[in-house]
Amino acid sequence: MKIKYINISGEEYVKLSDKEKKEKAFFIEFFDGTKDYWIANNKLHREDGPSIVYSDGSKYWYLNGNYYSFKEWLEKTPLSNEEKIFLRLKYGN
């Protein structure tokens, strides 16, 4: 089952209780262009792309709060081979 993320601002996210943070998955957008975060169960997590994207283009890959290189992350994701090929092409790794 694919995780459904809710788009929320950083200011809104910090106001949520720990229980609320654990019950849903969030895409946190910082409107100054600094970074984007993908959070599920109150941990950095994303199965179909980078969990953190900085305005300079750098990307970081997390599953369940654990950091991985792109290659390691790709091996651990539950994606099909076709989806993994697409991501290799998209992110150039």
C-alpha positions in Angstrom: 0.0 0.0 0.0 1.4 3.4 -1.0 1.7 6.0 1.7 -0.5 9.0 1.2 1.3 12.2 2.2 -0.4 15.4 3.4 1.1 18.7 2.3 1.8 20.9 5.3 4.0 23.9 6.2 6.8 23.6 8.7 5.0 25.9 11.0 1.9 23.7 11.0 3.9 20.6 11.5 5.6 21.8 14.7 2.2 22.6 16.2 1.0 19.0 15.9 1.0 16.6 18.9 3.3 13.6 18.8 0.2 11.4 18.4 -0.9 13.4 15.3 2.6 13.2 13.8 2.6 9.4 14.2 -0.9 8.9 12.7 -0.2 10.5 9.3 2.5 11.0 6.7 3.6 14.5 5.8 5.2 16.4 2.9 6.6 19.5 4.6 7.2 22.4 2.3 9.3 25.3 3.4 8.2 28.3 1.3 11.6 30.0 1.3 12.8 27.2 -1.0 15.2 25.9 1.6 14.1 22.3 1.7 11.3 19.7 1.5 10.9 16.9 4.0 8.9 13.7 3.6 7.9 12.2 7.0 5.9 9.1 7.9 5.4 7.9 11.5 7.3 10.9 12.7 10.5 9.7 10.9 12.1 10.7 7.6 10.7 8.3 5.1 9.9 8.1 1.4 9.6 5.1 -0.9 9.4 6.8 -4.3 12.0 9.5 -4.1 14.3 11.5 -1.8 13.1 12.2 1.7 14.9 15.6 1.9 15.5 18.0 -1.1 17.5 21.1 -0.5 17.2 24.2 -2.7 20.8 23.6 -4.0 19.5 20.3 -5.5 21.1 18.0 -3.0 19.0 15.0 -2.0 18.9 12.6 0.9 17.4 9.2 1.0 15.7 7.7 4.1 13.5 4.8 5.0 12.0 4.7 8.5 14.4 7.3 9.8 17.5 5.5 8.4 19.7 7.3 6.0 20.9 5.4 2.9 23.0 6.2 -0.2 20.8 6.3 -3.3 22.0 2.9 -4.3 21.3 1.3 -0.9 17.9 3.1 -0.7 16.9 1.8 -4.1 17.7 -1.8 -3.1 15.5 -1.5 0.0 12.5 0.1 -1.6 9.4 -2.1 -2.4 9.4 -0.7 -6.0 9.1 -2.7 -9.2 12.2 -3.0 -11.4 10.6 -0.6 -13.9 10.1 2.0 -11.2 13.7 1.6 -10.0 15.0 2.1 -13.6 12.8 5.2 -13.9 14.3 6.6 -10.6 17.8 5.9 -11.8 17.2 7.9 -14.9 15.4 10.7 -13.0 18.0 11.1 -10.3 21.1 10.3 -12.5 22.5 7.6 -10.3 
